[in-house]
Amino acid sequence: MLKLNKDTDILNGNILSIIVWISIPIIITNFIDGFYGIIDSWFVSSIGSLEVAAVTFVSPIYETINAVGVGLSIAGGSLVGRYLGQKDDEKVSNTMEQLSIIALVIGCIMGIGSCIFAKQILIHASATENILGAAENYFRIIALTEPFWFLTLVYMAIRRAQGDTKATMKINMWSLILKIIFSAIFIFVFNMGIIGVALSTLLAKVLCSVPPILALFFKDPLVDIKKAKIRMPVIKGILIVAIPLILEKSMVSYGFVLINGYIVEFGEPVLAAYGLTNKVNTVIFKMTSAVGTGISVIVAQNLGAKNIDRVKEVIQKGVVMAIAFACVCALCVVPFRAQIAKMFLETTDPTYQHMVNAMGIYTISVIPWAITELSLGVFQGTALTGYNLLISLMRIYVFRLPTLAILTLPALALNESAIWYAMLISNILSAMFSFSLVIFRRKDIAAVADGSYISPVKKFNARFSSKLNKGIDNNLN
Protein backbone atom coordinates (compact mmCIF):
# COMPACT_ATOMS: atom_id res chain seq x y z
CA MET A 1 0.00 0.00 0.00
CA LEU A 2 1.14 3.50 -0.83
CA LYS A 3 2.31 5.47 2.21
CA LEU A 4 3.41 9.02 2.92
CA ASN A 5 7.07 9.64 2.21
CA LYS A 6 8.81 9.40 5.59
CA ASP A 7 11.54 11.78 4.44
CA THR A 8 8.94 14.50 3.82
CA ASP A 9 6.76 15.20 6.88
CA ILE A 10 4.16 17.21 5.00
CA LEU A 11 1.68 17.21 7.86
CA ASN A 12 3.99 18.32 10.68
CA GLY A 13 7.38 19.45 9.35
CA ASN A 14 8.72 22.99 8.92
CA ILE A 15 6.68 24.51 6.11
CA LEU A 16 9.48 26.39 4.35
CA SER A 17 11.68 23.29 4.43
CA ILE A 18 8.86 21.11 3.10
CA ILE A 19 8.10 23.51 0.23
CA VAL A 20 11.78 23.60 -0.73
CA TRP A 21 12.21 19.82 -0.30
CA ILE A 22 9.24 19.03 -2.55
CA SER A 23 9.78 21.84 -5.07
CA ILE A 24 13.48 21.36 -5.88
CA PRO A 25 13.04 18.00 -7.67
CA ILE A 26 10.05 19.47 -9.55
CA ILE A 27 12.11 22.53 -10.50
CA ILE A 28 14.82 20.26 -11.90
CA THR A 29 12.19 18.14 -13.66
CA ASN A 30 10.54 21.19 -15.22
CA PHE A 31 13.92 22.59 -16.26
CA ILE A 32 14.64 19.31 -18.05
CA ASP A 33 11.16 19.39 -19.61
CA GLY A 34 11.66 22.95 -20.87
CA PHE A 35 15.18 22.22 -22.07
CA TYR A 36 13.76 19.19 -23.91
CA GLY A 37 11.92 21.58 -26.24
CA ILE A 38 15.07 23.59 -26.95
CA ILE A 39 17.08 20.45 -27.76
CA ASP A 40 14.27 19.09 -29.95
CA SER A 41 14.10 22.37 -31.88
CA TRP A 42 17.86 22.33 -32.44
CA PHE A 43 17.76 18.82 -33.94
CA VAL A 44 14.76 19.64 -36.15
CA SER A 45 16.34 22.87 -37.39
CA SER A 46 19.35 20.85 -38.58
CA ILE A 47 17.05 19.02 -41.02
CA GLY A 48 15.30 21.95 -42.69
CA SER A 49 12.75 24.74 -42.40
CA LEU A 50 9.92 22.58 -43.78
CA GLU A 51 10.41 20.07 -40.98
CA VAL A 52 10.53 22.86 -38.40
CA ALA A 53 7.19 24.15 -39.72
CA ALA A 54 5.70 20.64 -39.64
CA VAL A 55 6.76 19.98 -36.04
CA THR A 56 5.59 23.45 -34.98
CA PHE A 57 2.19 22.81 -36.57
CA VAL A 58 1.75 19.39 -34.94
CA SER A 59 2.89 20.44 -31.45
CA PRO A 60 -0.30 22.21 -30.25
CA ILE A 61 -2.43 19.36 -31.63
CA TYR A 62 -0.36 16.82 -29.74
CA GLU A 63 -0.46 18.97 -26.60
CA THR A 64 -4.25 19.15 -26.85
CA ILE A 65 -4.41 15.34 -26.84
CA ASN A 66 -1.82 15.15 -24.08
CA ALA A 67 -3.95 17.54 -22.01
CA VAL A 68 -6.32 14.65 -21.33
CA GLY A 69 -3.56 12.63 -19.67
CA VAL A 70 -2.24 15.66 -17.81
CA GLY A 71 -5.70 16.56 -16.52
CA LEU A 72 -6.39 13.01 -15.38
CA SER A 73 -3.06 12.70 -13.61
CA ILE A 74 -3.33 16.04 -11.79
CA ALA A 75 -6.89 15.26 -10.69
CA GLY A 76 -5.99 11.75 -9.57
CA GLY A 77 -2.88 12.94 -7.76
CA SER A 78 -4.91 15.56 -5.89
CA LEU A 79 -7.43 12.95 -4.74
CA VAL A 80 -4.74 10.44 -3.76
CA GLY A 81 -2.96 13.15 -1.76
CA ARG A 82 -6.16 14.04 0.09
CA TYR A 83 -6.95 10.41 0.93
CA LEU A 84 -3.37 9.86 2.10
CA GLY A 85 -3.83 12.79 4.46
CA GLN A 86 -7.06 11.17 5.70
CA LYS A 87 -5.20 7.84 6.05
CA ASP A 88 -8.00 6.17 4.08
CA ASP A 89 -6.14 3.26 2.45
CA GLU A 90 -9.21 1.91 0.66
CA LYS A 91 -9.93 5.19 -1.12
CA VAL A 92 -6.25 5.56 -2.03
CA SER A 93 -6.21 2.06 -3.53
CA ASN A 94 -9.49 2.46 -5.42
CA THR A 95 -8.49 5.85 -6.82
CA MET A 96 -5.13 4.56 -8.08
CA GLU A 97 -6.84 1.53 -9.62
CA GLN A 98 -9.53 3.47 -11.48
CA LEU A 99 -7.14 6.24 -12.49
CA SER A 100 -4.83 3.67 -14.11
CA ILE A 101 -7.73 1.98 -15.93
CA ILE A 102 -9.05 5.30 -17.27
CA ALA A 103 -5.58 6.39 -18.39
CA LEU A 104 -4.90 3.10 -20.18
CA VAL A 105 -8.24 2.98 -21.99
CA ILE A 106 -8.34 6.64 -23.03
CA GLY A 107 -4.62 6.63 -23.90
CA CYS A 108 -5.12 3.68 -26.25
CA ILE A 109 -8.21 5.19 -27.87
CA MET A 110 -6.63 8.61 -28.41
CA GLY A 111 -3.21 7.29 -29.42
CA ILE A 112 -4.44 4.71 -31.93
CA GLY A 113 -7.22 6.99 -33.17
CA SER A 114 -4.80 9.87 -33.77
CA CYS A 115 -2.43 7.55 -35.60
CA ILE A 116 -5.17 6.23 -37.91
CA PHE A 117 -6.81 9.60 -38.59
CA ALA A 118 -3.66 11.73 -38.51
CA LYS A 119 -4.13 13.09 -42.03
CA GLN A 120 -7.79 14.00 -41.49
CA ILE A 121 -6.96 15.74 -38.20
CA LEU A 122 -4.19 17.78 -39.82
CA ILE A 123 -6.35 18.75 -42.80
CA HIS A 124 -9.14 19.79 -40.44
CA ALA A 125 -6.56 21.92 -38.59
CA SER A 126 -5.76 23.69 -41.90
CA ALA A 127 -2.36 22.14 -42.62
CA THR A 128 -0.99 23.37 -45.95
CA GLU A 129 0.03 21.02 -48.75
CA ASN A 130 3.68 21.97 -48.21
CA ILE A 131 3.85 20.59 -44.69
CA LEU A 132 1.06 17.98 -44.74
CA GLY A 133 3.25 15.02 -45.70
CA ALA A 134 5.99 15.67 -43.14
CA ALA A 135 3.47 16.61 -40.44
CA GLU A 136 1.46 13.43 -41.05
CA ASN A 137 4.53 11.18 -40.75
CA TYR A 138 5.60 12.93 -37.56
CA PHE A 139 2.14 12.96 -35.98
CA ARG A 140 1.39 9.28 -36.70
CA ILE A 141 4.50 8.17 -34.84
CA ILE A 142 4.40 10.44 -31.79
CA ALA A 143 0.66 9.73 -31.32
CA LEU A 144 1.63 6.17 -30.36
CA THR A 145 3.36 7.50 -27.23
CA GLU A 146 0.02 8.37 -25.62
CA PRO A 147 -0.97 5.01 -24.00
CA PHE A 148 2.49 4.68 -22.46
CA TRP A 149 2.82 8.31 -21.44
CA PHE A 150 -0.68 8.55 -19.93
CA LEU A 151 0.24 5.73 -17.52
CA THR A 152 3.59 7.40 -16.80
CA LEU A 153 1.81 10.66 -15.96
CA VAL A 154 -0.48 8.78 -13.58
CA TYR A 155 2.47 7.12 -11.86
CA MET A 156 4.31 10.44 -11.46
CA ALA A 157 1.17 12.10 -10.05
CA ILE A 158 0.75 9.31 -7.50
CA ARG A 159 4.37 9.64 -6.40
CA ARG A 160 4.03 13.43 -6.11
CA ALA A 161 0.91 12.95 -3.98
CA GLN A 162 3.00 10.75 -1.71
CA GLY A 163 5.61 13.50 -1.44
CA ASP A 164 8.13 11.73 -3.69
CA THR A 165 8.97 14.27 -6.42
CA LYS A 166 12.34 12.68 -7.22
CA ALA A 167 10.71 9.89 -9.24
CA THR A 168 9.33 12.43 -11.72
CA MET A 169 12.73 14.10 -11.97
CA LYS A 170 14.45 10.81 -12.79
CA ILE A 171 11.91 9.85 -15.46
CA ASN A 172 12.15 13.21 -17.22
CA MET A 173 15.94 13.24 -17.00
CA TRP A 174 16.23 9.81 -18.60
CA SER A 175 13.68 10.83 -21.24
CA LEU A 176 15.86 13.82 -22.19
CA ILE A 177 19.06 11.75 -22.28
CA LEU A 178 17.47 9.03 -24.43
CA LYS A 179 15.90 11.65 -26.70
CA ILE A 180 19.30 13.24 -27.37
CA ILE A 181 20.97 9.87 -28.02
CA PHE A 182 18.26 8.54 -30.35
CA SER A 183 17.94 11.87 -32.20
CA ALA A 184 21.68 12.00 -32.86
CA ILE A 185 21.68 8.41 -34.15
CA PHE A 186 18.56 8.66 -36.33
CA ILE A 187 19.30 12.11 -37.76
CA PHE A 188 23.08 12.29 -38.10
CA VAL A 189 23.94 8.59 -38.59
CA PHE A 190 20.95 7.17 -40.47
CA ASN A 191 19.71 10.46 -42.03
CA MET A 192 16.09 9.57 -41.24
CA GLY A 193 14.91 13.18 -41.15
CA ILE A 194 11.62 14.00 -39.45
CA ILE A 195 10.77 10.31 -39.06
CA GLY A 196 13.96 9.98 -37.02
CA VAL A 197 12.86 12.88 -34.81
CA ALA A 198 9.49 11.21 -34.23
CA LEU A 199 11.03 7.78 -33.57
CA SER A 200 13.46 9.26 -31.05
CA THR A 201 10.52 10.75 -29.15
CA LEU A 202 8.56 7.48 -29.29
CA LEU A 203 11.44 5.29 -28.13
CA ALA A 204 12.51 7.69 -25.37
CA LYS A 205 8.99 7.90 -23.91
CA VAL A 206 8.23 4.18 -24.26
CA LEU A 207 11.48 3.14 -22.58
CA CYS A 208 10.96 5.67 -19.77
CA SER A 209 7.42 4.35 -19.24
CA VAL A 210 8.60 0.79 -18.54
CA PRO A 211 9.58 1.33 -14.84
CA PRO A 212 6.34 3.25 -14.05
CA ILE A 213 4.19 0.56 -15.70
CA LEU A 214 6.05 -2.16 -13.81
CA ALA A 215 5.53 -0.24 -10.55
CA LEU A 216 1.83 0.26 -11.26
CA PHE A 217 0.91 -3.28 -12.30
CA PHE A 218 3.67 -5.85 -11.85
CA LYS A 219 6.59 -5.38 -9.44
CA ASP A 220 5.17 -4.88 -5.91
CA PRO A 221 2.26 -3.23 -7.75
CA LEU A 222 0.32 -0.18 -6.67
CA VAL A 223 -2.65 -1.63 -8.58
CA ASP A 224 -3.67 -5.29 -8.20
CA ILE A 225 -4.65 -6.31 -11.75
CA LYS A 226 -6.29 -9.56 -10.58
CA LYS A 227 -8.70 -7.71 -8.28
CA ALA A 228 -9.21 -4.66 -10.51
CA LYS A 229 -12.76 -3.87 -11.60
CA ILE A 230 -14.79 -0.92 -12.80
CA ARG A 231 -15.98 1.25 -9.89
CA MET A 232 -18.29 3.88 -11.36
CA PRO A 233 -18.60 6.08 -8.22
CA VAL A 234 -14.80 6.36 -8.07
CA ILE A 235 -14.55 7.06 -11.81
CA LYS A 236 -17.24 9.74 -11.49
CA GLY A 237 -15.30 11.37 -8.65
CA ILE A 238 -12.10 11.41 -10.71
CA LEU A 239 -13.83 12.82 -13.79
CA ILE A 240 -15.55 15.59 -11.81
CA VAL A 241 -12.11 16.86 -10.81
CA ALA A 242 -10.37 16.01 -14.10
CA ILE A 243 -12.76 17.42 -16.71
CA PRO A 244 -12.23 21.10 -15.76
CA LEU A 245 -8.46 20.54 -15.91
CA ILE A 246 -8.70 18.85 -19.31
CA LEU A 247 -10.89 21.67 -20.64
CA GLU A 248 -8.53 24.24 -19.14
CA LYS A 249 -5.45 22.91 -20.90
CA SER A 250 -7.23 22.21 -24.19
CA MET A 251 -8.82 25.66 -24.35
CA VAL A 252 -5.51 27.32 -23.51
CA SER A 253 -3.84 25.48 -26.41
CA TYR A 254 -6.55 26.71 -28.77
CA GLY A 255 -6.15 30.22 -27.41
CA PHE A 256 -2.53 30.23 -28.49
CA VAL A 257 -3.62 29.36 -32.02
CA LEU A 258 -5.74 32.53 -32.02
CA ILE A 259 -2.85 34.57 -30.60
CA ASN A 260 -0.62 33.40 -33.43
CA GLY A 261 -3.12 34.93 -35.85
CA TYR A 262 -2.33 38.40 -34.47
CA ILE A 263 1.42 37.86 -34.38
CA VAL A 264 1.80 36.56 -37.93
CA GLU A 265 0.47 39.89 -39.25
CA PHE A 266 3.73 41.54 -38.12
CA GLY A 267 5.78 39.26 -40.37
CA GLU A 268 7.82 36.09 -40.11
CA PRO A 269 10.78 37.65 -38.19
CA VAL A 270 8.42 38.73 -35.38
CA LEU A 271 6.70 35.34 -35.37
CA ALA A 272 10.09 33.63 -35.21
CA ALA A 273 11.16 35.91 -32.34
CA TYR A 274 7.97 35.06 -30.48
CA GLY A 275 8.62 31.34 -30.97
CA LEU A 276 12.24 31.52 -29.81
CA THR A 277 11.38 33.73 -26.84
CA ASN A 278 8.73 31.22 -25.86
CA LYS A 279 11.34 28.44 -25.95
CA VAL A 280 13.53 30.38 -23.51
CA ASN A 281 10.61 31.52 -21.37
CA THR A 282 9.22 28.00 -21.18
CA VAL A 283 12.30 26.90 -19.24
CA ILE A 284 11.97 29.53 -16.49
CA PHE A 285 8.16 29.58 -16.53
CA LYS A 286 8.06 25.82 -15.96
CA MET A 287 10.70 26.04 -13.24
CA THR A 288 8.65 28.74 -11.49
CA SER A 289 5.46 26.69 -11.76
CA ALA A 290 7.19 23.97 -9.72
CA VAL A 291 6.45 25.89 -6.52
CA GLY A 292 2.73 25.80 -7.33
CA THR A 293 2.93 22.07 -8.06
CA GLY A 294 4.67 21.49 -4.74
CA ILE A 295 2.07 23.58 -2.93
CA SER A 296 -0.72 21.43 -4.42
CA VAL A 297 0.79 18.31 -2.83
CA ILE A 298 1.13 19.97 0.59
CA VAL A 299 -2.36 21.49 0.46
CA ALA A 300 -3.98 18.19 -0.58
CA GLN A 301 -2.51 16.17 2.28
CA ASN A 302 -3.14 18.83 4.94
CA LEU A 303 -6.74 19.30 3.83
CA GLY A 304 -7.19 15.55 4.05
CA ALA A 305 -5.86 15.72 7.62
CA LYS A 306 -8.13 18.76 8.30
CA ASN A 307 -5.12 21.00 9.04
CA ILE A 308 -6.79 24.14 7.67
CA ASP A 309 -4.59 26.56 9.67
CA ARG A 310 -1.51 24.88 8.23
CA VAL A 311 -2.97 25.22 4.71
CA LYS A 312 -3.31 28.99 5.24
CA GLU A 313 0.30 29.20 6.40
CA VAL A 314 1.45 27.15 3.40
CA ILE A 315 -0.28 29.58 1.02
CA GLN A 316 1.17 32.65 2.75
CA LYS A 317 4.74 31.37 2.75
CA GLY A 318 4.35 29.77 -0.66
CA VAL A 319 3.46 33.01 -2.43
CA VAL A 320 6.54 34.74 -0.98
CA MET A 321 8.77 31.89 -2.11
CA ALA A 322 7.17 31.78 -5.56
CA ILE A 323 7.70 35.51 -6.16
CA ALA A 324 11.28 35.39 -4.86
CA PHE A 325 12.17 32.44 -7.08
CA ALA A 326 10.53 34.08 -10.11
CA CYS A 327 12.59 37.25 -9.54
CA VAL A 328 15.77 35.17 -9.47
CA CYS A 329 14.76 33.45 -12.73
CA ALA A 330 14.05 36.80 -14.39
CA LEU A 331 17.41 38.18 -13.25
CA CYS A 332 19.15 35.16 -14.76
CA VAL A 333 17.64 35.86 -18.19
CA VAL A 334 16.64 39.50 -18.79
CA PRO A 335 20.09 41.14 -18.26
CA PHE A 336 21.64 38.54 -20.58
CA ARG A 337 18.95 38.57 -23.26
CA ALA A 338 21.32 39.76 -26.02
CA GLN A 339 23.77 36.95 -25.29
CA ILE A 340 20.96 34.39 -25.19
CA ALA A 341 19.59 35.62 -28.53
CA LYS A 342 23.05 35.19 -30.06
CA MET A 343 22.87 31.48 -29.21
CA PHE A 344 20.05 31.16 -31.73
CA LEU A 345 20.58 33.95 -34.25
CA GLU A 346 23.14 36.09 -36.04
CA THR A 347 23.04 39.74 -34.95
CA THR A 348 22.38 40.73 -38.57
CA ASP A 349 19.20 38.67 -38.65
CA PRO A 350 16.08 40.90 -38.25
CA THR A 351 14.69 38.33 -35.83
CA TYR A 352 17.59 38.95 -33.44
CA GLN A 353 16.53 42.44 -32.31
CA HIS A 354 12.88 41.40 -32.09
CA MET A 355 13.89 38.56 -29.77
CA VAL A 356 16.00 40.87 -27.58
CA ASN A 357 13.07 43.31 -27.33
CA ALA A 358 10.63 40.50 -26.54
CA MET A 359 12.76 39.11 -23.73
CA GLY A 360 13.15 42.58 -22.23
CA ILE A 361 9.38 42.86 -21.74
CA TYR A 362 7.66 39.48 -22.06
CA THR A 363 10.12 37.53 -19.87
CA ILE A 364 9.46 39.81 -16.87
CA SER A 365 5.94 38.37 -16.76
CA VAL A 366 7.40 35.26 -15.12
CA ILE A 367 6.91 37.12 -11.80
CA PRO A 368 3.11 37.49 -11.99
CA TRP A 369 3.03 34.07 -13.64
CA ALA A 370 4.46 32.60 -10.40
CA ILE A 371 1.46 33.96 -8.47
CA THR A 372 -0.97 32.50 -10.99
CA GLU A 373 0.71 29.10 -10.82
CA LEU A 374 0.64 29.13 -7.03
CA SER A 375 -3.09 29.89 -7.12
CA LEU A 376 -3.64 27.05 -9.58
CA GLY A 377 -1.66 24.77 -7.27
CA VAL A 378 -3.88 25.68 -4.32
CA PHE A 379 -7.05 24.84 -6.24
CA GLN A 380 -5.50 21.62 -7.59
CA GLY A 381 -4.66 20.60 -4.04
CA THR A 382 -8.22 21.26 -2.89
CA ALA A 383 -9.68 19.50 -5.97
CA LEU A 384 -11.63 22.72 -6.73
CA THR A 385 -10.40 22.50 -10.31
CA GLY A 386 -13.32 24.46 -11.71
CA TYR A 387 -11.40 27.53 -10.55
CA ASN A 388 -8.38 26.38 -12.57
CA LEU A 389 -10.54 26.33 -15.67
CA LEU A 390 -11.92 29.79 -14.86
CA ILE A 391 -8.44 31.27 -14.25
CA SER A 392 -6.97 29.87 -17.46
CA LEU A 393 -9.91 30.93 -19.62
CA MET A 394 -9.85 34.42 -18.12
CA ARG A 395 -6.09 34.67 -18.72
CA ILE A 396 -6.36 33.87 -22.43
CA TYR A 397 -9.83 34.97 -23.53
CA VAL A 398 -10.55 37.93 -21.22
CA PHE A 399 -7.12 39.36 -20.38
CA ARG A 400 -4.76 38.40 -23.21
CA LEU A 401 -6.73 38.37 -26.47
CA PRO A 402 -8.64 41.64 -25.82
CA THR A 403 -5.45 43.35 -24.59
CA LEU A 404 -3.63 42.14 -27.69
CA ALA A 405 -6.46 43.36 -29.93
CA ILE A 406 -6.40 46.82 -28.32
CA LEU A 407 -2.62 47.31 -28.21
CA THR A 408 -2.16 46.21 -31.82
CA LEU A 409 -4.52 48.91 -33.10
CA PRO A 410 -2.71 51.03 -35.73
CA ALA A 411 -3.71 54.22 -33.91
CA LEU A 412 -1.46 53.32 -30.95
CA ALA A 413 1.56 52.77 -33.23
CA LEU A 414 3.20 50.31 -30.81
CA ASN A 415 4.13 47.97 -33.66
CA GLU A 416 5.37 44.53 -32.51
CA SER A 417 6.03 45.84 -28.98
CA ALA A 418 2.27 45.64 -28.51
CA ILE A 419 2.60 41.85 -28.47
CA TRP A 420 5.16 41.79 -25.68
CA TYR A 421 3.28 44.34 -23.56
CA ALA A 422 0.04 42.37 -24.05
CA MET A 423 1.74 39.24 -22.69
CA LEU A 424 3.04 41.13 -19.65
CA ILE A 425 -0.21 42.97 -18.89
CA SER A 426 -2.36 39.85 -19.28
CA ASN A 427 -0.14 37.87 -16.91
CA ILE A 428 -0.32 40.67 -14.32
CA LEU A 429 -4.12 40.76 -14.58
CA SER A 430 -4.23 36.97 -14.36
CA ALA A 431 -2.12 37.00 -11.19
CA MET A 432 -4.38 39.59 -9.55
CA PHE A 433 -7.52 37.69 -10.50
CA SER A 434 -6.27 34.23 -9.51
CA PHE A 435 -4.92 35.21 -6.10
CA SER A 436 -8.09 37.20 -5.42
CA LEU A 437 -10.00 33.96 -5.96
CA VAL A 438 -7.78 32.21 -3.41
CA ILE A 439 -8.49 34.97 -0.89
CA PHE A 440 -12.21 35.43 -1.49
CA ARG A 441 -13.01 31.70 -1.91
CA ARG A 442 -11.13 30.62 1.20
CA LYS A 443 -14.44 29.49 2.70
CA ASP A 444 -14.68 26.89 -0.08
CA ILE A 445 -11.18 25.67 0.78
CA ALA A 446 -12.15 25.34 4.45
CA ALA A 447 -15.37 23.55 3.46
CA VAL A 448 -13.36 20.97 1.52
CA ALA A 449 -11.38 20.23 4.68
CA ASP A 450 -14.45 19.57 6.85
CA GLY A 451 -16.38 17.83 4.07
CA SER A 452 -19.17 20.41 3.89
CA TYR A 453 -18.32 21.81 0.44
CA ILE A 454 -21.13 21.67 -2.10
CA SER A 455 -20.25 22.38 -5.72
CA PRO A 456 -22.15 25.10 -7.65
CA VAL A 457 -23.58 22.38 -9.91
CA LYS A 458 -25.01 20.48 -6.94
CA LYS A 459 -26.39 23.71 -5.47
CA PHE A 460 -28.11 24.51 -8.77
CA ASN A 461 -29.53 20.98 -9.02
CA ALA A 462 -30.81 21.17 -5.44
CA ARG A 463 -32.52 24.53 -6.05
CA PHE A 464 -33.95 23.37 -9.37
CA SER A 465 -35.27 20.14 -7.82
CA SER A 466 -36.78 22.08 -4.92
CA LYS A 467 -38.62 24.46 -7.25
CA LEU A 468 -39.73 21.56 -9.44
CA ASN A 469 -41.08 19.63 -6.45
CA LYS A 470 -42.94 22.72 -5.22
CA GLY A 471 -44.49 23.11 -8.64
CA ILE A 472 -45.56 19.47 -8.67
CA ASP A 473 -47.01 19.75 -5.15
CA ASN A 474 -48.97 22.87 -6.10
CA ASN A 475 -50.40 21.15 -9.17
CA LEU A 476 -51.38 18.10 -7.12
CA ASN A 477 -53.08 20.27 -4.52
ABEGO torsion letter per residue (X at the ends): XBBBBAABBAAABBAAAAAAAAAAAAAAAAAAAAAAAAAAAAAAAAAEAAAAAAAAAAAAAAAAAAAAAAAAAAAAAAAAAAAAAAGBAAAAAAAAAAAAAAAAAAAAAAAAAAAAAAAAAAAAAGBBAAAAAAAAAAAAAAAAAAAAAAAAAAAAAAAAAAGBAAAAAAAAAAAAAAAAAAAAAAAAAAGAEAAAAAAAAAAAAAAAAAAAAAAAAABGBABBAAABBBBAAAAAAAAAAAAAAAAAAAAAAAAAAAAAAAAAAAEAAAAAAAAAAAAAAAAAAAAAAAAAAAAAAAAAAAAAAGBAAAAAAAAAAAAAAAAAAAAAAAAAAAAAAAAAAAAABBAABAAAAAAAAAAAAAAAAAAAAAAAAAAAAAAAAAGBAAAAAAAAAAAAAAAAAAAAAAAABAAAGAEAAAAAAAAAAAAAAAAAAAAAAAAAAAAAAAAAAAGABBBAAAAAAAAAAAAAAAAAAAAAX
